[in-house]
Amino acid sequence: MSEHPDKLVIGISSRALFDLEESHRVFETDGREAYCNYQIDHEENVLEPGVAFGLVRKLLSLNEAESERVEVILLSRNSADTGLRVFNSIAHHALPISRAAFTSGTSPYRYVAAFGADLFLSADPDDVRAALAAGCAAATIVPGHSLAGADGVLTGDYLTTEGQSAGDDIEIIERAGLEPNVDGNEFDPSAVKARAAADDDDDDDVAVETAAGTATREVDATD
């Protein structure tokens, strides 16, 4: 269960939050040093929203002055120097993100649990698999694929967390003000949570049930 039951904490990679595909191509073609120089040379150039930007903004909009329901933490492979462009873009887009970890090229999955994040969203499938293997809820966000609001983003690896029941994962979705897409995935969230609660009371080892599905929320497609 969450360490902070009244707040949803989401860790997100910089490539999921912003469109970094051009600089990523520099990294893949010319290497790390060229990538670092490129980011520093362009640190004043604001990054365009990435594939998960709309979802992050809508989740953060659930917060109220008296109550923080959602916190988003940046978990990035950038260094502090190359990450300056990312933080400049966060400020430009007025996103209330203040906590971050810059790993200078290593996988940021180790920081998911350290920050107490309930969910990790990344454009790197290897990082997502590593987070899942460590027992953290995670999902792969594919750059270049547009999202209609929040519909369709939490699919695939999400709700397949090792060591955590699907009931706990569904509660994460519901605390974020979202709803599981029962029409598209044909499962009953209430029944899944009831079975998870029964498993918690059972002393015998049981297989962890998963309920892979899409989290949806009514959103304005023009946002």
N, C-alpha and C positions, 0 to 999 in steps of 0.2 A: 504493500500500500504506500501511498505518497507520504513523504516526510512533512508535507505542508498541505493538509486536506482542504484548505480554503483557497488555494492558489494553484493554478496550472503553470508549470515552468517548462518552456520549450527551448531546446538548444538548436540552433540553425547554422548551417555553413554559409560562408559568404557567397559561394556560387549558387546556392539555392535562393538567397535573399536578393542578390543583384545579378545582372547580366555580365558575367565575366568571361564569356566565351572567347572574345577577341584576345584578351590577355592570356587565357588558358592555351590558345593556339600558339602564342609566342612561347610559352613554357614548353609545350610538346615539341615544337619545331626547333627552337634555339637554346633551350635549357634554362636552368634556374637563374643564372646570373643575368641573362637577357630579360627574363621575366621581371626580376627585381628592378632592373634599370627602367623597364617599361612602366611599371607601376609608379615608381618615384617620379618619372618624367611626366606622368599623367595624373598626379595626385590631386590636382585642382579640377580635373575633369569629372563631373558628377556621373556616377554609374546609373544606368537605366534599371528599372525594376526587373527582378528575376522571376522565375517561375513561381516561387512561393511568396513573393512580395505582397500580393493581394490578400492571401490568407493571413499573413502575419499582421497586416494593417487592420484587418477585420477582427482578429482575435484581440489585439491591443485596444481596439475601440470598445471592448466589453468592460474595460476598467472605468471606475468612477473615482472622483476625487477622494472619497472616504474609503474606498475599497479597491485593492489591486487583485483582480481575479486572474490575470494572466501576466507572466513575465517572460520576455524573450531574451535569450542570451546568445551572443555571437560566439561560435566555436569555429575558428578559421585556421587553415594551414599557412596563412600569411605570417610574416614576421611583424613586429611592431612597426617597422619602417614602411613596409609595403602595405600594411593594413591601414595606414593613415588615409588612403584614398577611400577605403570602405567606411571609416568613421566620418569622413567628410561627407560622404553620400548619405549616411544615416542622419547626420545633422541637417543636410539639405532637404531630405524628405520628411523631416520632423518626426522621426520614429523614436519613441521613448525607450531606447536600448542603451543601457549604461554599463552592463557587465560583459566582459569578453575574455577569451583566451586565444592568444596567437601562438601557434606551435612551431613556427619556422620550418614547415615542411613535413612534420610528423603527423600521424593520424590524431585528430582531436577527440576520438571516441572516449579516451581515458578521462576526459573532463566532464563527460555527461553525468556520471554518478557523483563526481566531486562537487558539481554545482547543484546537485539535487534535482536534475532535470527529469521530467516525466516522459519526455519524448524528444528524440533527436531527428532532425530533418536534414538530409544531405544530398548533394548531387553525385557523391562518390559512393558507388555500391559496395566497395571494399570497406569503407568506413562504417557503412550501415551494417554490413555483416559482422564486423568486429564488435560494434555496439550491441547487436543482438546476442552474440556469443557471450558477451559480458553481462547479459541479463537486463539490458536496457531496451525500452521500446524505441523503435527506429523505423524510418521509411526513406526510400530512395525517391528523390525528386529529380525528374529528367529535364535538364535545360533544353530550351527550344520547343517545348510543348506548352501551349497556352492552357490556362485553366479558366473555367467558367465559375468565377467566384471561388468558393471553397470546395465545390463538388468535384470529386475525382482525385483529390490530392492524396488522401490517406488510404492508399491501396497497397496491394502487394505484400511487402514485408510487414506492414503495420498490423497489429493485432496478432502477431506470431512471436511474442516475446518469450524467450526461454526463461522458465522459472517463475513466470507471473501468469495468473489465470486471465482468460478472456474477459471475465467479469470485471477485473480490475482495469483492464484496458478500456472497456466500454464506459466505465465510470470516468476515466480521463476525458473521453470524448464528450460526455454529457456535462462535465464540469466546465468545459470550454464553450458551452452553449450550442454544441452541435448535436446532431442525431445520426445514429447508424442508418445506413441505407438498406432497410430491411427488404424493400421491393427488389433491389438489384441483387441481393445476396441471400435472401430466403433464410433468415434465422431470426429468432425471437430474442431480443436483448434481455427481456425480463427472465426468460427461461435460462439463458446463459448465465446470468448473474446468480440465479437461484442454485444452479448446479455448482457454480464456483463456491458459493457459500457452503453448500453441503460437503464439497470436497475439503474445505478448510476444517470441517469438523471431523473428518475421517482420518484416523491414524495411519491407515494403509497408504502406501505409495500409489499415486494415481497419475495417469498421463495428463499433462496440462492441455486443456481444451483450447483450441484457437477458433477465432471467428473472423477470418479475414473479410474485410468489407470496406465500403466507402463511407467516410463521414461526410454528411451533407448539412448544409444550412441555407435557409432562405436568404439570398443576397441580391443586391442590385447589380445586374450584369454590366452596367455602365460604369461602376466604380473602378 
